[in-house]
Amino acid sequence: MTSISPDLTSANGASPADDPLLPLLRSGRPFALIRREERRQVEIVTGDLTTVATLADIPLPAGSSTLALVPFRQASERGFAVVEDGAPLLCLRIDQRSTRDIDQVLAGLPADPPRLRDGGFDLDDAAYGTVVERVVSDEIGRGEGSNFVIHRSYRARIDGDPLDGALAAFGRLLRTERGAYWTFCVHTGTSTFVGATPERHVSVDDGLIMMNPISGTYRHGPDGPDRDDLLRFLADQKEIDELFMVLDEELKMMAAVADLGGQVVGPYLKEMAHLTHTEYLLAGRGHRDVRQVLQRTMFAPTVVGSPIENACRVVARHEARGRGYYGGVLALLGSDGQGRQSIDAPILIRYAEFADSGELRVPVGATLVRHSVGGHEVQETYAKARGVLSALGVAPGGRCVPGGGAPDADAPQDCGLASDAAVQTALHRRNATLAGFWLEARDPGAAPLAPELAGRRVLVVDAEDTFTGMLTHQLRALGMVVTVRPYHEDPPIGGYDLVVAGPGPGDPENLADPRIGVLRRIVLEALGSRQPLLGICLGHQVLASVLGLRLGRGPTPYQGTQRVIDFFGRSERVGFYSTFTATAASSFLDTPVGPVRLARDATSHEVHALRGVTFASVPFHPESVLSEHGIDLLRDLIAGLFGGPPAQRVEPDGRTARPTAHTCIQDHER
């Protein structure tokens, strides 16, 4: 066990003999060293380590705090597929804590990086590239989801004391990394986790819930970031799509824990030593136990994919090995002076795990989307691993470091491109066509946006895509009373004013898929009884199949794509998450259930919406942040089923416009 140098003094200048914490760090007890975003201090905590079975079992007695180390396998609590590896859910019950200035901590840490041998990735570049191509063609290409994160691990052996090496790596990250949400060293007694994670998964403070989706990766050159290169990155549609997809997925999670869903704030740049990312903040208010908030948001789409449940299956299928703690979270749970619960939970990425046996593991993954190419994603894993590998002495250091905080003498200072006017313009431009419903403030006491729909009862059938959570918030904003049921309950549809055959992954003509079987039963029953029916995405595809339309894969998967369509005579910009599309030779269709009007592309004949007397459907997601006027489209479609006229939107200049909504959530600046 490596001891902390005796010249480390406490924050008040006391000697080690006067400080009861330092002997605990030398005693072999579990501890954690944490520097939170932009703070000049390091928190030092120690306590007893326990193992619990579920997140609900994390100890949180009044007046105390717990640091939980949550493995990826805990996703099984939500019924999601995982490769079981036995990694325990560890809880450090904190009994002592203090803070030190960064310089004081650095003075007591080993300076030399650990000595490594036999280093290399468990999947070589060729093998990882093959996995990338297979996921793009076999999973995204078959409609299983819009994006997936597949990881590989750098592995090596450590010469010398593993804890000594871990503390040295932590010190080097404190000196050279920048922009991290948490820079941390957590010692459990048998393993030590060291990293600089850029991403908050979820936090709760006085009922304010925040999430922080980060995606899109600009790799710095050998001389650091270049402004023109950064602007090209910000204009790259693949990188834009990646961020929008995880934004939608985390909005789904916020819909499950926040009373009004989440308000989108940003985007921003996340500038680090080797990489620059793009990010949003999500803010909402809720009243759940913080352990429930953590459980209902497992785990971030930025480390799994979307839709989240099927993404877990895809990850298990293609990784075929346990993740350990990669993609899980660190979670500091406690309470404030008024007894209100709090949590601060960063994602476990960009870290190294030092085992007492001398084994070292650095897991890293790339986000795979429809545009992904194997070679590019291989390079992305190198770029994401570089920060930790440089702290381990096996990769070059970055060219941008914190403006304060004991940087290496020969390294330049903060690059600061986030404040550049052209960069700010490029970032703000991204919101120009996003849904105002999610960007604007919403008041919980506001009048319904659609008074004519107020009180109508809606059944939403979830076909395994929690877009239904966002849809629920929009339907409630319209004034409707919403019940959500998962497809596997095979819910009866009687007693509701409207049934929504909801979104989900899969092939709409694969009758062996239980999701398809349930949706077909619901569609057929609603058509037969003339019960108002709305189909969204997979629900639309099933309805189109039942009506006899031709279904097939589009020329390219429309997974996470914003497209301009003809919506019954007017142009609308909407968000697609689909691989399959219906086509029709005419804009009208005679069916046994009556005439059907179709909105379709004049050239490709792709169907963009269906309208019958008692049913309507769309292949896109009106609830998505990518659907600019989605709340209005939803209102129009539903009002039409009850005989109402389409809602009108009027801008100050006379153009049609969306109605606005309001919220009590303030604009939270970073």
C-alpha positions as CSV (number, residue, x, y, z in Angstrom):
1,M,0.0,0.0,0.0
2,T,1.5,3.3,-1.0
3,S,1.4,6.0,1.6
4,I,0.6,9.7,1.0
5,S,3.7,11.9,1.3
6,P,4.1,13.3,4.8
7,D,4.6,16.8,3.5
8,L,0.9,17.1,2.4
9,T,-0.8,19.6,4.7
10,S,-4.4,20.2,5.4
11,A,-6.5,23.1,4.1
12,N,-5.9,25.0,7.3
13,G,-2.2,24.5,7.2
14,A,-2.1,21.8,9.9
15,S,0.6,19.1,9.8
16,P,-0.2,15.5,9.0
17,A,-0.1,14.7,12.7
18,D,-2.9,17.1,13.3
19,D,-5.0,15.7,10.5
20,P,-6.9,12.5,11.3
21,L,-7.8,11.8,7.6
22,L,-4.3,11.2,6.3
23,P,-3.5,8.2,8.5
24,L,-6.7,6.7,7.3
25,L,-5.5,6.9,3.7
26,R,-2.4,5.1,4.8
27,S,-4.3,2.5,6.8
28,G,-5.7,0.5,3.8
29,R,-9.3,1.7,4.3
30,P,-11.2,2.5,1.1
31,F,-11.1,6.1,0.0
32,A,-11.9,8.5,-2.9
33,L,-10.2,11.6,-4.2
34,I,-12.6,13.8,-6.3
35,R,-12.1,17.0,-8.1
36,R,-15.4,18.3,-9.5
37,E,-15.8,20.4,-12.5
38,E,-13.9,23.7,-12.4
39,R,-13.2,23.5,-8.7
40,R,-9.8,24.3,-7.2
41,Q,-10.1,21.7,-4.4
42,V,-10.0,17.9,-4.2
43,E,-12.5,16.2,-1.9
44,I,-11.0,13.4,0.2
45,V,-13.4,10.8,1.6
46,T,-13.0,7.6,3.5
47,G,-15.3,5.0,5.0
48,D,-16.4,1.4,5.1
49,L,-17.2,-0.5,1.9
50,T,-20.3,-2.6,1.6
51,T,-21.9,-4.5,-1.2
52,V,-25.6,-4.3,-2.0
53,A,-27.8,-6.0,-4.5
54,T,-29.8,-3.2,-6.0
55,L,-29.8,0.6,-6.3
56,A,-32.7,0.8,-3.8
57,D,-30.4,-0.9,-1.2
58,I,-27.8,1.9,-1.4
59,P,-27.6,3.2,2.2
60,L,-28.7,6.8,2.6
61,P,-29.5,7.5,6.2
62,A,-30.2,11.1,7.2
63,G,-27.2,13.3,7.6
64,S,-24.7,10.9,5.9
65,S,-23.4,10.4,2.4
66,T,-22.5,7.3,0.3
67,L,-20.3,7.0,-2.8
68,A,-21.7,4.2,-5.0
69,L,-19.7,2.4,-7.7
70,V,-22.4,1.1,-10.0
71,P,-21.4,-1.6,-12.5
72,F,-23.1,-1.9,-15.9
73,R,-24.7,-5.2,-15.0
74,Q,-27.2,-3.2,-12.8
75,A,-29.1,-2.5,-16.0
76,S,-30.6,-5.9,-15.4
77,E,-32.7,-4.1,-12.7
78,R,-34.7,-2.6,-15.5
79,G,-35.0,-6.0,-17.2
80,F,-32.4,-5.1,-19.8
81,A,-30.0,-7.6,-21.3
82,V,-26.5,-7.7,-19.9
83,V,-23.6,-10.1,-20.1
84,E,-23.3,-11.2,-16.5
85,D,-19.8,-10.7,-15.0
86,G,-20.5,-10.6,-11.3
87,A,-19.2,-7.0,-10.8
88,P,-20.6,-5.9,-7.4
89,L,-22.5,-2.8,-6.6
90,L,-20.1,-1.2,-4.1
91,C,-21.0,1.5,-1.5
92,L,-18.5,3.6,0.3
93,R,-20.3,4.7,3.4
94,I,-18.5,8.0,4.1
95,D,-17.5,8.7,7.7
96,Q,-14.8,11.3,7.1
97,R,-14.3,13.9,4.5
98,S,-12.3,17.0,3.9
99,T,-11.0,19.2,1.0
100,R,-7.5,20.2,-0.1
101,D,-6.2,22.6,-2.7
102,I,-5.1,20.9,-5.8
103,D,-1.5,22.0,-5.3
104,Q,-1.5,20.4,-1.8
105,V,-2.7,17.1,-3.1
106,L,-0.3,17.1,-6.0
107,A,2.6,17.6,-3.6
108,G,1.9,14.3,-1.9
109,L,1.3,12.1,-5.0
110,P,3.9,10.0,-6.8
111,A,5.2,11.9,-9.8
112,D,6.4,9.2,-12.2
113,P,3.8,7.3,-14.3
114,P,3.4,3.6,-13.7
115,R,5.6,1.2,-15.6
116,L,3.5,-0.9,-18.0
117,R,4.3,-3.9,-20.2
118,D,2.4,-6.2,-22.6
119,G,0.0,-3.4,-23.5
120,G,-2.6,-3.6,-26.3
121,F,-6.3,-3.6,-27.1
122,D,-8.2,-6.9,-26.5
123,L,-9.8,-6.4,-29.9
124,D,-7.3,-5.3,-32.5
125,D,-8.1,-2.6,-35.0
126,A,-9.2,-5.0,-37.7
127,A,-11.4,-7.0,-35.4
128,Y,-13.0,-3.8,-34.0
129,G,-13.5,-2.4,-37.5
130,T,-15.3,-5.6,-38.5
131,V,-17.7,-5.3,-35.5
132,V,-18.4,-1.7,-36.5
133,E,-19.4,-2.7,-40.0
134,R,-21.5,-5.6,-38.7
135,V,-23.5,-3.4,-36.3
136,V,-24.2,-0.8,-39.0
137,S,-25.4,-3.4,-41.5
138,D,-27.1,-6.0,-39.3
139,E,-28.5,-3.8,-36.5
140,I,-29.0,-0.2,-37.7
141,G,-29.8,-1.6,-41.2
142,R,-32.5,-3.9,-39.8
143,G,-34.2,-1.2,-37.8
144,E,-32.9,-2.3,-34.4
145,G,-32.0,1.2,-33.3
146,S,-30.4,4.5,-34.3
147,N,-27.0,4.2,-32.6
148,F,-25.0,1.8,-30.5
149,V,-21.8,2.0,-28.5
150,I,-19.4,-0.9,-28.7
151,H,-16.4,-0.9,-26.5
152,R,-12.9,-2.4,-26.4
153,S,-10.3,-2.3,-23.7
154,Y,-6.6,-1.5,-23.6
155,R,-5.0,-4.0,-21.3
156,A,-1.5,-4.2,-19.7
157,R,0.5,-5.4,-16.7
158,I,1.8,-3.0,-14.1
159,D,5.3,-3.3,-12.7
160,G,5.4,-2.2,-9.1
161,D,2.6,-1.2,-6.7
162,P,-0.7,-0.8,-8.6
163,L,-1.9,1.8,-6.1
164,D,1.3,3.8,-6.5
165,G,0.7,3.8,-10.2
166,A,-2.9,4.8,-9.8
167,L,-2.1,7.7,-7.6
168,A,0.6,8.9,-10.0
169,A,-1.9,8.7,-12.9
170,F,-4.5,10.7,-10.9
171,G,-1.9,13.4,-10.3
172,R,-1.0,13.6,-13.9
173,L,-4.7,13.9,-14.8
174,L,-5.0,16.8,-12.3
175,R,-2.1,18.5,-14.0
176,T,-2.9,18.0,-17.6
177,E,-6.6,17.2,-18.2
178,R,-9.2,19.9,-18.5
179,G,-13.0,20.1,-18.8
180,A,-13.6,17.0,-16.9
181,Y,-16.9,16.8,-14.9
182,W,-15.1,14.6,-12.3
183,T,-11.4,13.8,-12.0
184,F,-11.3,10.9,-9.5
185,C,-9.4,8.2,-7.8
186,V,-11.5,5.6,-6.0
187,H,-9.7,2.8,-4.0
188,T,-11.9,-0.1,-2.9
189,G,-9.2,-2.1,-1.2
190,T,-8.7,-4.5,-4.1
191,S,-9.0,-2.2,-7.1
192,T,-8.4,1.5,-7.9
193,F,-10.3,3.4,-10.5
194,V,-8.7,6.6,-11.9
195,G,-10.2,8.8,-14.6
196,A,-11.4,12.1,-15.9
197,T,-15.0,11.6,-17.1
198,P,-16.4,14.5,-19.1
199,E,-20.0,13.6,-18.6
200,R,-22.6,14.1,-15.8
201,H,-25.2,11.4,-16.1
202,V,-27.7,12.8,-13.6
203,S,-27.7,15.1,-10.7
204,V,-30.5,16.1,-8.2
205,D,-30.2,19.2,-6.0
206,D,-33.3,20.6,-4.2
207,G,-35.6,18.8,-6.7
208,L,-33.8,20.1,-9.7
209,I,-32.8,17.2,-12.0
210,M,-30.1,17.7,-14.5
211,M,-28.7,15.5,-17.2
212,N,-25.8,16.2,-19.6
213,P,-25.9,14.4,-23.0
214,I,-22.5,14.7,-24.7
215,S,-21.7,13.4,-28.2
216,G,-19.8,14.4,-31.2
217,T,-16.0,14.2,-31.0
218,Y,-13.4,16.6,-32.5
219,R,-9.9,15.1,-32.2
220,H,-7.2,17.7,-31.6
221,G,-4.2,17.7,-33.8
222,P,-0.6,17.5,-32.5
223,D,-0.6,21.2,-31.8
224,G,-4.0,21.3,-30.2
225,P,-7.4,22.3,-31.6
226,D,-7.6,24.4,-34.8
227,R,-10.4,26.9,-35.1
228,D,-11.1,26.2,-38.8
229,D,-11.0,22.4,-38.2
230,L,-13.4,22.9,-35.2
231,L,-15.8,24.9,-37.4
232,R,-15.8,22.1,-40.0
233,F,-16.5,19.6,-37.2
234,L,-19.4,21.7,-36.0
235,A,-20.9,21.6,-39.5
236,D,-20.4,17.8,-39.9
237,Q,-23.9,16.3,-40.2
238,K,-22.7,13.0,-38.7
239,E,-21.5,14.7,-35.6
240,I,-24.7,16.8,-35.4
241,D,-26.9,13.7,-35.8
242,E,-25.0,11.9,-33.0
243,L,-25.7,14.6,-30.5
244,F,-29.3,15.0,-31.5
245,M,-29.9,11.3,-31.1
246,V,-28.5,11.1,-27.6
247,L,-30.4,14.4,-26.8
248,D,-33.7,12.6,-27.7
249,E,-32.7,9.5,-25.8
250,E,-31.9,11.4,-22.6
251,L,-35.1,13.5,-23.0
252,K,-36.9,10.1,-22.8
253,M,-35.2,9.4,-19.5
254,M,-36.0,12.9,-18.2
255,A,-39.6,12.2,-19.1
256,A,-39.6,9.3,-16.6
257,V,-38.3,11.2,-13.7
258,A,-39.2,14.9,-14.1
259,D,-42.8,16.2,-13.7
260,L,-42.8,18.1,-17.0
261,G,-40.1,16.3,-18.9
262,G,-36.9,18.2,-19.5
263,Q,-36.0,21.6,-20.9
264,V,-33.1,21.7,-23.3
265,V,-30.4,24.2,-22.6
266,G,-27.4,24.7,-24.9
267,P,-25.6,23.5,-26.9
268,Y,-22.1,24.0,-25.5
269,L,-18.6,22.9,-26.2
270,K,-16.8,20.5,-23.8
271,E,-13.1,21.3,-24.3
272,M,-10.7,18.7,-23.0
273,A,-6.9,18.2,-23.4
274,H,-7.2,15.9,-26.4
275,L,-10.8,16.1,-27.5
276,T,-13.6,18.6,-27.9
277,H,-17.2,17.4,-27.6
278,T,-20.6,19.0,-28.1
279,E,-23.1,18.8,-25.3
280,Y,-26.5,19.9,-24.0
281,L,-27.9,20.3,-20.5
282,L,-31.4,19.0,-19.6
283,A,-33.2,20.5,-16.6
284,G,-36.4,19.4,-15.0
285,R,-38.1,19.1,-11.6
286,G,-39.2,16.0,-9.7
287,H,-39.8,14.5,-6.3
288,R,-38.6,10.9,-6.5
289,D,-36.1,9.3,-4.2
290,V,-32.7,9.9,-5.8
291,R,-32.1,6.2,-6.0
292,Q,-35.3,5.9,-8.1
293,V,-34.0,8.7,-10.3
294,L,-30.8,6.8,-10.8
295,Q,-32.6,3.5,-11.5
296,R,-35.0,4.9,-14.0
297,T,-32.1,6.6,-16.0
298,M,-29.8,3.6,-16.3
299,F,-27.8,4.0,-18.4
300,A,-26.7,6.9,-20.6
301,P,-27.3,6.4,-24.3
302,T,-23.9,7.9,-24.9
303,V,-22.4,4.6,-23.6
304,V,-25.2,2.1,-24.8
305,G,-27.2,3.4,-27.7
306,S,-30.9,3.9,-28.4
307,P,-33.6,2.9,-28.0
308,I,-32.0,1.9,-24.7
309,E,-33.6,-1.5,-24.0
310,N,-32.9,-2.9,-27.5
311,A,-29.4,-1.2,-27.4
312,C,-28.6,-3.3,-24.4
313,R,-29.4,-6.5,-26.4
314,V,-27.3,-5.3,-29.3
315,V,-24.4,-4.5,-27.0
316,A,-24.6,-7.9,-25.3
317,R,-24.8,-9.6,-28.7
318,H,-21.7,-7.9,-30.2
319,E,-19.5,-7.5,-27.1
320,A,-20.2,-11.0,-25.8
321,R,-18.3,-10.2,-22.5
322,G,-19.1,-8.2,-19.4
323,R,-18.4,-4.5,-19.2
324,G,-17.5,-4.4,-15.5
325,Y,-18.0,-0.8,-14.5
326,Y,-17.6,0.7,-18.0
327,G,-20.8,2.6,-18.8
328,G,-22.0,2.5,-15.2
329,V,-21.8,5.5,-12.9
330,L,-20.1,6.9,-9.8
331,A,-22.8,8.3,-7.6
332,L,-22.4,10.5,-4.6
333,L,-25.7,10.4,-2.7
334,G,-26.4,12.6,0.4
335,S,-28.7,15.4,1.6
336,D,-28.5,19.1,2.1
337,G,-28.9,21.1,5.3
338,Q,-32.7,21.0,5.0
339,G,-32.7,17.2,4.7
340,R,-33.5,17.2,0.9
341,Q,-31.9,14.3,-1.0
342,S,-29.1,15.0,-3.5
343,I,-27.1,13.0,-6.0
344,D,-24.2,13.7,-8.3
345,A,-23.5,10.9,-10.7
346,P,-20.9,11.1,-13.5
347,I,-20.7,8.4,-16.1
348,L,-17.8,5.9,-15.7
349,I,-15.9,6.5,-18.9
350,R,-12.3,7.7,-19.7
351,Y,-10.9,5.8,-16.7
352,A,-8.4,3.1,-15.9
353,E,-8.9,0.2,-13.5
354,F,-5.9,-0.9,-11.5
355,A,-6.3,-4.4,-9.9
356,D,-4.1,-5.4,-7.0
357,S,-3.1,-8.4,-9.1
358,G,-1.2,-6.0,-11.4
359,E,-3.7,-6.0,-14.2
360,L,-4.6,-2.7,-15.9
361,R,-7.8,-2.1,-18.0
362,V,-8.8,1.0,-19.9
363,P,-12.2,0.5,-21.6
364,V,-13.3,2.8,-24.4
365,G,-16.1,2.9,-27.0
366,A,-17.3,4.6,-30.1
367,T,-20.8,5.7,-31.0
368,L,-21.9,3.9,-34.2
369,V,-24.5,5.5,-36.4
370,R,-25.7,4.9,-40.0
371,H,-22.7,6.9,-41.4
372,S,-20.1,5.0,-39.3
373,V,-17.0,3.5,-41.0
374,G,-14.8,1.0,-39.2
375,G,-11.5,2.9,-39.6
376,H,-12.9,6.1,-38.4
377,E,-14.4,4.5,-35.3
378,V,-11.1,2.7,-34.5
379,Q,-9.4,6.1,-34.5
380,E,-12.1,7.5,-32.2
381,T,-11.4,4.8,-29.6
382,Y,-7.7,5.8,-29.7
383,A,-8.7,9.5,-29.3
384,K,-11.0,8.8,-26.3
385,A,-8.4,6.6,-24.6
386,R,-5.6,9.1,-25.1
387,G,-6.3,11.2,-22.0
388,V,-5.9,8.3,-19.7
389,L,-3.1,6.6,-21.7
390,S,-1.1,9.9,-21.6
391,A,-1.5,9.9,-17.8
392,L,-0.2,6.3,-17.8
393,G,2.8,7.5,-19.9
394,V,2.0,5.5,-23.0
395,A,0.6,8.3,-25.2
396,P,1.6,11.9,-25.9
397,G,0.1,14.6,-23.7
398,G,-2.5,17.2,-24.8
399,R,-1.7,20.7,-26.0
400,C,-4.4,22.5,-23.9
401,V,-4.5,22.3,-20.2
402,P,-6.3,24.2,-17.4
403,G,-5.6,27.9,-17.1
404,G,-5.1,27.2,-13.3
405,G,-4.2,24.1,-11.4
406,A,-0.5,23.4,-11.7
407,P,-0.1,22.7,-15.4
408,D,3.1,21.2,-16.7
409,A,5.6,23.9,-17.3
410,D,6.0,23.3,-21.0
411,A,2.3,23.0,-21.8
412,P,0.3,26.0,-23.2
413,Q,-2.7,27.4,-21.5
414,D,-6.4,27.1,-22.1
415,C,-7.2,27.2,-25.8
416,G,-10.6,28.8,-25.1
417,L,-12.3,28.3,-28.5
418,A,-15.7,28.0,-26.9
419,S,-16.0,31.8,-26.6
420,D,-15.1,32.4,-30.3
421,A,-17.9,34.3,-32.0
422,A,-18.0,32.0,-35.1
423,V,-18.0,28.9,-32.9
424,Q,-20.9,30.4,-30.8
425,T,-22.8,31.1,-34.0
426,A,-22.3,27.5,-35.3
427,L,-23.5,26.1,-32.0
428,H,-26.6,28.4,-31.8
429,R,-27.5,27.5,-35.4
430,R,-28.1,23.9,-34.3
431,N,-31.3,24.9,-32.4
432,A,-32.8,26.8,-35.3
433,T,-35.0,23.9,-36.4
434,L,-35.4,22.0,-33.2
435,A,-38.8,21.6,-31.4
436,G,-39.7,24.7,-29.4
437,F,-41.7,22.6,-27.0
438,W,-38.5,21.2,-25.5
439,L,-36.5,24.4,-25.8
440,E,-39.0,26.7,-24.1
441,A,-40.1,27.2,-20.5
442,R,-43.3,25.3,-19.5
443,D,-45.6,26.2,-16.6
444,P,-47.2,23.3,-14.8
445,G,-50.3,25.3,-14.2
446,A,-50.7,26.5,-17.8
447,A,-54.0,26.0,-19.6
448,P,-54.1,23.0,-22.1
449,L,-52.6,23.8,-25.5
450,A,-55.7,22.1,-27.1
451,P,-58.8,22.9,-25.0
452,E,-60.9,20.8,-27.5
453,L,-58.9,17.7,-26.4
454,A,-59.0,18.3,-22.6
455,G,-60.0,15.3,-20.6
456,R,-59.9,12.8,-23.5
457,R,-58.5,9.5,-22.3
458,V,-55.6,8.0,-24.2
459,L,-54.0,4.6,-24.1
460,V,-50.3,4.6,-25.3
461,V,-49.0,1.2,-26.1
462,D,-45.2,1.2,-25.6
463,A,-43.5,-1.2,-28.2
464,E,-40.2,-0.9,-26.3
465,D,-39.2,2.6,-27.1
466,T,-39.5,5.2,-24.3
467,F,-40.2,7.9,-26.8
468,T,-43.6,7.1,-25.2
469,G,-42.5,9.1,-22.2
470,M,-41.9,12.3,-24.3
471,L,-45.2,11.6,-26.1
472,T,-47.0,11.4,-22.8
473,H,-45.8,14.8,-21.8
474,Q,-46.9,16.3,-25.1
475,L,-50.4,14.6,-24.8
476,R,-50.8,15.9,-21.3
477,A,-49.7,19.4,-22.4
478,L,-52.6,19.2,-24.9
479,G,-54.9,18.5,-22.0
480,M,-55.4,14.7,-22.4
481,V,-55.4,12.0,-19.7
482,V,-52.7,9.4,-20.5
483,T,-52.2,5.8,-19.6
484,V,-49.1,4.0,-20.8
485,R,-48.9,0.2,-21.1
486,P,-46.0,-1.9,-22.3
487,Y,-46.7,-4.2,-25.3
488,H,-46.0,-7.3,-23.4
489,E,-49.0,-6.8,-21.2
490,D,-51.1,-7.1,-24.4
491,P,-53.4,-4.4,-23.0
492,P,-57.1,-4.2,-23.8
493,I,-58.1,-1.1,-25.7
494,G,-61.7,-0.6,-24.6
495,G,-62.7,2.3,-22.5
496,Y,-60.3,4.9,-24.1
497,D,-61.1,7.8,-26.4
498,L,-57.9,7.2,-28.4
499,V,-55.4,4.4,-28.7
500,V,-51.8,5.2,-29.7
501,A,-49.9,2.3,-31.3
502,G,-46.5,3.5,-30.2
503,P,-42.9,3.4,-31.5
504,G,-40.4,0.6,-31.1
505,P,-37.6,-1.2,-32.9
506,G,-37.8,-4.1,-35.3
507,D,-39.1,-5.3,-38.7
508,P,-42.9,-4.5,-39.0
509,E,-43.5,-7.6,-41.1
510,N,-41.7,-10.0,-38.8
511,L,-44.8,-11.7,-37.4
512,A,-42.6,-13.8,-35.1
513,D,-41.7,-10.7,-33.1
514,P,-44.0,-10.4,-30.1
515,R,-44.1,-6.6,-30.5
516,I,-45.4,-6.9,-34.0
517,G,-48.0,-9.4,-33.0
518,V,-49.4,-7.2,-30.3
519,L,-49.5,-4.1,-32.4
520,R,-51.2,-5.9,-35.3
521,R,-53.9,-7.1,-32.8
522,I,-54.4,-3.6,-31.5
523,V,-54.6,-2.1,-35.0
524,L,-57.0,-4.7,-36.3
525,E,-59.2,-4.4,-33.3
526,A,-59.3,-0.6,-33.4
527,L,-60.1,-0.6,-37.1
528,G,-62.8,-3.2,-36.6
529,S,-64.5,-1.3,-33.8
530,R,-63.8,2.1,-35.3
531,Q,-62.0,3.2,-32.2
532,P,-59.8,6.3,-32.9
533,L,-56.3,5.1,-33.5
534,L,-53.0,6.9,-33.9
535,G,-49.9,5.0,-35.1
536,I,-46.4,6.4,-34.6
537,C,-43.2,5.0,-36.3
538,L,-43.5,1.2,-35.8
539,G,-47.2,1.6,-35.1
540,H,-47.5,3.4,-38.5
541,Q,-45.6,0.7,-40.3
542,V,-47.8,-2.0,-38.9
543,L,-51.0,0.0,-39.8
544,A,-49.6,0.5,-43.3
545,S,-49.0,-3.2,-43.7
546,V,-52.5,-4.1,-42.5
547,L,-53.9,-1.6,-45.1
548,G,-51.9,-3.4,-47.8
549,L,-49.2,-0.8,-48.5
550,R,-45.8,-2.0,-49.7
551,L,-43.1,-1.9,-47.0
552,G,-39.4,-2.1,-47.5
553,R,-36.1,-0.7,-46.4
554,G,-35.3,2.7,-47.6
555,P,-32.2,3.5,-49.6
556,T,-30.5,4.4,-46.3
557,P,-31.7,4.0,-42.7
558,Y,-33.5,7.2,-41.5
559,Q,-32.2,6.6,-38.0
560,G,-31.9,10.0,-36.2
561,T,-32.6,12.0,-39.3
562,Q,-34.3,15.4,-39.6
563,R,-36.2,15.6,-42.9
564,V,-38.5,18.1,-44.6
565,I,-41.6,16.4,-45.8
566,D,-44.9,17.3,-47.5
567,F,-47.5,16.9,-44.7
568,F,-50.8,17.1,-46.6
569,G,-49.8,20.2,-48.6
570,R,-47.5,22.0,-46.2
571,S,-43.8,21.5,-45.6
572,E,-42.8,20.2,-42.1
573,R,-39.4,19.4,-40.7
574,V,-39.6,16.2,-38.6
575,G,-37.5,13.6,-36.9
576,F,-37.3,10.0,-38.3
577,Y,-35.9,7.0,-36.4
578,S,-36.8,4.3,-38.9
579,T,-35.3,1.8,-41.4
580,F,-38.5,0.6,-43.1
581,T,-40.8,2.8,-45.1
582,A,-44.2,2.4,-46.8
583,T,-44.7,3.4,-50.4
584,A,-47.8,4.1,-52.4
585,A,-48.6,4.9,-56.0
586,S,-51.4,7.3,-55.2
587,S,-52.4,9.9,-52.6
588,F,-55.7,8.1,-52.0
589,L,-56.4,4.5,-51.1
590,D,-59.8,2.7,-50.9
591,T,-59.8,0.1,-48.2
592,P,-62.4,-2.1,-46.4
593,V,-62.3,0.4,-43.5
594,G,-63.0,3.4,-45.8
595,P,-61.0,5.9,-47.9
596,V,-57.5,6.8,-46.8
597,R,-55.6,10.0,-47.6
598,L,-51.9,9.8,-47.9
599,A,-49.1,12.4,-47.6
600,R,-46.3,11.1,-49.7
601,D,-43.1,12.2,-51.5
602,A,-43.9,13.0,-55.1
603,T,-40.7,11.4,-56.4
604,S,-40.0,8.4,-54.2
605,H,-43.6,7.8,-53.3
606,E,-42.6,7.3,-49.6
607,V,-45.6,7.7,-47.3
608,H,-45.2,10.4,-44.7
609,A,-48.7,10.2,-43.1
610,L,-52.0,8.4,-43.3
611,R,-55.4,9.7,-42.5
612,G,-58.6,7.7,-42.4
613,V,-62.0,8.4,-40.9
614,T,-61.0,6.9,-37.5
615,F,-57.3,6.6,-37.7
616,A,-54.1,8.4,-38.6
617,S,-50.4,7.6,-38.5
618,V,-47.0,9.0,-39.2
619,P,-43.6,7.2,-39.7
620,F,-41.7,10.0,-37.9
621,H,-41.8,11.0,-34.2
622,P,-43.8,14.2,-33.5
623,E,-42.5,14.0,-29.9
624,S,-38.9,14.1,-31.0
625,V,-36.7,17.2,-30.5
626,L,-36.1,16.9,-34.2
627,S,-39.7,17.6,-35.1
628,E,-39.8,21.4,-35.3
629,H,-43.6,21.7,-34.9
630,G,-44.2,18.3,-33.5
631,I,-46.7,19.3,-30.8
632,D,-48.9,21.0,-33.5
633,L,-48.7,18.0,-35.8
634,L,-49.8,15.8,-32.9
635,R,-52.7,18.1,-32.2
636,D,-53.8,18.3,-35.8
637,L,-53.8,14.5,-36.2
638,I,-55.7,13.8,-33.0
639,A,-58.2,16.7,-33.5
640,G,-59.0,15.3,-36.9
641,L,-60.0,11.9,-35.4
642,F,-62.6,13.7,-33.2
643,G,-63.9,15.9,-36.1
644,G,-62.0,19.1,-35.2
645,P,-60.3,21.4,-37.6
646,P,-56.5,21.5,-37.9
647,A,-54.8,23.9,-35.4
648,Q,-53.5,27.1,-36.9
649,R,-50.2,28.6,-36.2
650,V,-49.6,32.3,-36.8
651,E,-46.2,34.0,-36.5
652,P,-46.0,37.8,-36.0
653,D,-45.2,38.2,-39.7
654,G,-48.3,36.3,-40.7
655,R,-46.6,32.9,-41.4
656,T,-48.0,29.8,-39.8
657,A,-46.4,29.1,-36.4
658,R,-46.4,26.7,-33.5
659,P,-48.2,27.5,-30.3
660,T,-45.9,28.1,-27.4
661,A,-45.8,26.5,-23.9
662,H,-44.2,27.7,-20.7
663,T,-42.4,26.2,-17.7
664,C,-41.1,27.2,-14.3
665,I,-37.7,25.8,-15.0
666,Q,-35.2,28.7,-15.4
667,D,-32.5,28.8,-18.0
668,H,-29.5,27.2,-16.2
669,E,-26.2,28.5,-17.4
670,R,-23.2,26.4,-17.1
